[in-house]
Every structure is written in C-alpha cells, then in structure tokens.
Amino acid sequence: MICNSSFLSYAMKSDFSYPAGHISYRLHIHVRKDIRIVAGALGSCNFTAGDYVYTGSARRNLAARIKRHLSDNKKLRWHIDYLLADPNVDIIGVDTSHIPECQWNQQLSGGIPVSGFGASDCRKRCGAHLKSLPA
C-alpha cells in the first residue's frame, strides 16, 4: 500500500501511472469522528470513527479514476464521493491490483457499515464495496 502525503500529492500529477494490467483499486480511508452523510439515492448513512477500505475499478485509465478520488474538487457522483467530501474523512493510502473488483473486495475481511454502499452495479452479491476494519 502506498500511504503517505507526498505520494498522494505525486499521484495527483497528470503523468502518474499504475502497473499495466491493474484494473482495481482500494482506497484506505480514515474517518476521524462519527459522521452522518447523505449518499445520493442511498440516503442517510452513519459512519463511526475508524478505518475503512473502499474497493473500486476502472478498466480504462485507472490513474484518472484514483486522481479523481484524491481531488477535493469534483462533482458528487458515486457513494464514495459523498463520504470523501466530508471534512472528517481522509484517504490515507491506495493499492491497485489486476484482480477484478468484486473478487478482490470479497477477499478483504471487514464489516459492512452500510449495505449497498459502492455496490449499486455489483453482480457478485458483495453486499457493499466499502468495508470497516477492526480497531
């Protein structure tokens, strides 16, 4: 996992790339205090302070997708955008993989804090693509 502020700044550069064949990513997220957000059609969602991992994919231009998530200036489109927009939420690391999104998500232990979060189009019955990590 790549997890320091200098990397996150470097990853924002337009010429940054990830290994060829990598189609999935994980955002390691820290929520500093208990929060409530409204995540589009999913509605009101509560998150306790702690660590979370969001698994997503981008079959084309993985670097652009991750850069978008790292940006503070974006239109709120996906569930994860609403969470990341909260000032008490930080991305603390990023991983990428060649493993398909759902398979990689299912390999990760953790709880499902909000059913369906990040999984509107999931066909593998993941339950959610955001998982809470044990303290």
N, C-alpha and C positions, 0 to 999 in steps of 0.2 A: 504494500500500500504506500502510496505517495502521500505524505501528510505534513507538509509544513507550509507556512505562509509564503515563503519565497517560491516554492513550486507552484502554488495556486496562482501567484502573480505571473509566473512564467507561462503557465498553461493558458492564460488569457491572451497570449500573443497569437496573432493570426497564423503564423507558420508552425505552430506546435502540432506534433502528430503523435499517434499511438502506434503500437506494433501492428503490422499488416495482419489482416485476418481477425482482428479483435472487433467484435460486434456488440458486446455487452459492457456495461459499466456499473460500478457500485459507488454511491456517494455515502461516505461516512459522515454522519450528522450528529451534532451535539445540540440539545435543547437545554438552555441554561436554567429555565424555571418553568413551572407548569403553565401551559398556554391553551387557549381555545382559538381555533381558526375556523373560517368558513371556506371549504374547499370546493367551490363551484357547485355542481349538481349533487355532489356527495353530501353537502350540507355542513353542519357544525361538527367539528372534530376536536376532541380533547387529547392533549399530549402531556405526559408527566415529564419532569426534568430527567434527562438521561441521554443515552446514546442509542442511535438508530442507524439502520442501513437501508438505503433505497437501491433497488436493482432495476436498471432500465436497459434499453437497447437502441442502437442506431445503425442500421445495416449500411447506410451511406453517411459518411462524414461524422464519425464518432467524435473527433476533436471539436467540431462545431457544436454538437449536442452538449458535450461537457462544458464547453466555454459558455454556452447559453445558461446552463445551471449555475455556473460560477458568477455570472453577471447579476448585478443589482438592478439593472435597467432592462426590463423585459415585460412583455405582455403576459399576464397570468393566464395560462392555457391548460396546464396539466395539474393534477392534485399536488404534485411535489412543488410546483411553483408557489402555491399558496402557503405551504409550510415554510419554504425557503425565504419568503417575503417577510416573515415575522422577524423583528429585530432581535429576538432572543434565540435565534437559530443560526448555527454556523455549520458550514461544510468544513470538516477537519481532515478529510482525506478522500482520495479517489483511487479505485482499482479498475482495471479493464481486463477483459477475457475474450477468448474465442468461443467459450461455452455459451449456448443460447440462453437468453434472458431467464425464461421460466426454469430451466434445468438448474442454472446457477443459483437462482433465488431459492429453489427447493433444497439445495444443498446447505443453505445457511440456517443454523439454529437460531431461534429467537421467537418472540411472541408477535402476534398480530395486534397492533394497537388500535387499528381502525379497519374493519372489514371492508374489502374492496379498494382500499387506498392504493392508487397507482396501478390498478389491475382491471380497469374498465374493459380493456380489449383482450384480457388474458383468456386463453382457451385451454389452459392446463390445470385449471382449478387451484391456483396458488393461494387464493384467499386474499392476498394483498402482496404488493411488491415493496412494501415498507415493513421492516421488522424492528422491534425493540430488542435491544441487547440486555442481558442480565447485568445488574450493577456490580 
